Amino acid sequence: MFAIRQIVHTPYEIVFGRCVTRPLDLLYSGWSDDMYKEMEVSDWVETLKDRLTVIAYMSFVNESNVGKKSALLFNRNKSEKTLKVA
């Protein structure tokens, strides 16, 4: 246990040979692109909000389609059951 605390690199760096890409790193790299350098911060936030809204809608539609397909596959060999009251 003490040996693990002496390691300079994280387990991720040892396994994959590179640093972890964190969400804030991705956000910063997206902000530093030339396309966004000329935009105001408020415009960039609005663009990001619009993109996230589109992504949320697309994932909702995809989830709905996958749910319907799963229900069809699950119910394809099933038959309707009736219970008789004695």
Secondary structure as UniProt FT lines:
FT   HELIX           2..5
FT   HELIX           11..16
FT   HELIX           23..31
FT   HELIX           34..37
FT   HELIX           41..75
FT   TURN            76..77
//
